[in-house]
Amino acid sequence: MLLFFLGLFTGIISGMGIGGGTLLIPGLIILTSLNQKQAQGINLFIYIPTAIIALITHFYNKNLELRPVLPIVIAGIVGSILGSRLAVNFDPKILRIIFAVFLLIMGIYEFLKKDTN
């Protein structure tokens, strides 16, 4: 039941464009016996349907600027190839530390950034 609610909550924040993986990956590691690589693989698999639904919804509501999409998609594909090859070769413990440091830096940034609205 906890995994259901984890999936529901991370799906909601994924649909908002926040990035459910930032909570899904640690949640899977804490609630299951999965290692970092396995949790990341599940996150990537779950990302596909949630991204498609969110994309359709945002497109329908005219929240999508199409002009910058192509260069970002091309760079994202290249980056995902490089990143997945790096992740496969990293020790899961080192990968977990890198992910934790990334989350810490992002958390500090979000906490300290000035609101421009």
Phi and psi in degrees as a GROMACS rama.xvg file:
@    title "Ramachandran Plot"
@    xaxis  label "Phi"
@    yaxis  label "Psi"
@TYPE xy
-62.9884  -38.2475  LEU-2
-65.9354  -35.2948  LEU-3
-60.2877  -49.2811  PHE-4
-67.6414  -33.8548  PHE-5
-61.4905  -46.0769  LEU-6
-63.6031  -41.1305  GLY-7
-63.2147  -49.4096  LEU-8
-64.0687  -45.4622  PHE-9
-69.841  -29.4803  THR-10
-65.6435  -40.6979  GLY-11
-62.1951  -48.5193  ILE-12
-72.734  -25.9751  ILE-13
-65.7135  -42.7843  SER-14
-62.7506  -27.0522  GLY-15
-80.2423  -8.86532  MET-16
86.8501  12.5925  GLY-17
-82.5272  -33.9435  ILE-18
107.048  87.6938  GLY-19
-64.6092  -22.8545  GLY-20
-62.7674  -25.3994  GLY-21
-65.6025  -23.1642  THR-22
-106.005  -32.4664  LEU-23
-64.9501  -44.883  LEU-24
-62.7314  -52.9392  ILE-25
-61.7397  -37.3541  PRO-26
-60.9515  -42.8781  GLY-27
-64.8489  -38.7345  LEU-28
-67.9328  -39.9637  ILE-29
-73.0132  -42.2727  ILE-30
-87.5264  -14.1143  LEU-31
-130.245  -176.126  THR-32
-98.3058  17.8614  SER-33
-72.3918  149.091  LEU-34
-93.1345  177.56  ASN-35
-57.227  -46.4658  GLN-36
-63.8198  -41.2635  LYS-37
-65.1651  -42.4535  GLN-38
-64.2721  -39.7961  ALA-39
-66.2209  -38.5487  GLN-40
-63.1074  -43.4073  GLY-41
-63.5544  -42.0163  ILE-42
-58.3354  -43.9592  ASN-43
-65.2197  -38.1076  LEU-44
-66.7024  -41.2959  PHE-45
-71.1257  -28.8175  ILE-46
-61.2018  -35.1896  TYR-47
-58.9532  -59.3967  ILE-48
-67.2356  -35.7428  PRO-49
-67.9378  -37.0253  THR-50
-67.2242  -39.3568  ALA-51
-63.0846  -47.766  ILE-52
-62.7942  -45.1271  ILE-53
-63.2909  -40.4899  ALA-54
-62.4594  -45.6698  LEU-55
-60.2235  -45.3417  ILE-56
-63.1393  -46.3471  THR-57
-67.9927  -36.2787  HIS-58
-64.4742  -45.2725  PHE-59
-59.9914  -36.2541  TYR-60
-90.9436  11.3781  ASN-61
58.595  38.7  LYS-62
-103.102  26.3445  ASN-63
-129.987  118.99  LEU-64
-93.3834  112.647  GLU-65
-79.0484  -22.8921  LEU-66
-56.4499  -47.7973  ARG-67
-84.5315  1.99207  PRO-68
-63.3548  -49.0513  VAL-69
-59.2893  -51.3421  LEU-70
-64.4832  -33.2671  PRO-71
-69.1031  -40.9197  ILE-72
-63.5381  -45.4026  VAL-73
-61.2819  -47.8711  ILE-74
-64.6926  -36.6495  ALA-75
-65.2999  -38.0613  GLY-76
-65.254  -46.8502  ILE-77
-61.1935  -45.2535  VAL-78
-63.1577  -37.3571  GLY-79
-69.4027  -34.1928  SER-80
-64.5171  -49.093  ILE-81
-63.3904  -45.366  LEU-82
-64.7782  -40.6738  GLY-83
-68.8495  -35.9189  SER-84
-67.0434  -38.8073  ARG-85
-64.4863  -45.9092  LEU-86
-61.8761  -38.6122  ALA-87
-64.0145  -31.9604  VAL-88
-90.4782  -9.88745  ASN-89
-82.4727  147.699  PHE-90
-66.5869  136.566  ASP-91
-55.4646  -32.649  PRO-92
-67.2331  -42.9228  LYS-93
-66.5822  -40.5808  ILE-94
-61.2096  -40.0758  LEU-95
-64.7459  -39.9445  ARG-96
-65.8592  -44.4182  ILE-97
-59.7802  -44.6553  ILE-98
-63.892  -41.8295  PHE-99
-63.9215  -42.4085  ALA-100
-64.1478  -41.4163  VAL-101
-59.5659  -47.1612  PHE-102
-62.6205  -39.6216  LEU-103
-62.6085  -46.9766  LEU-104
-61.952  -44.374  ILE-105
-64.6594  -39.145  MET-106
-63.1175  -44.2868  GLY-107
-63.3177  -43.6497  ILE-108
-60.0115  -48.6107  TYR-109
-63.3256  -35.6568  GLU-110
-68.9086  -37.8794  PHE-111
-95.1668  -15.6776  LEU-112
-66.8022  149.605  LYS-113
-82.1327  140.29  LYS-114
-80.5391  122.728  ASP-115
-99.4153  6.26867  THR-116
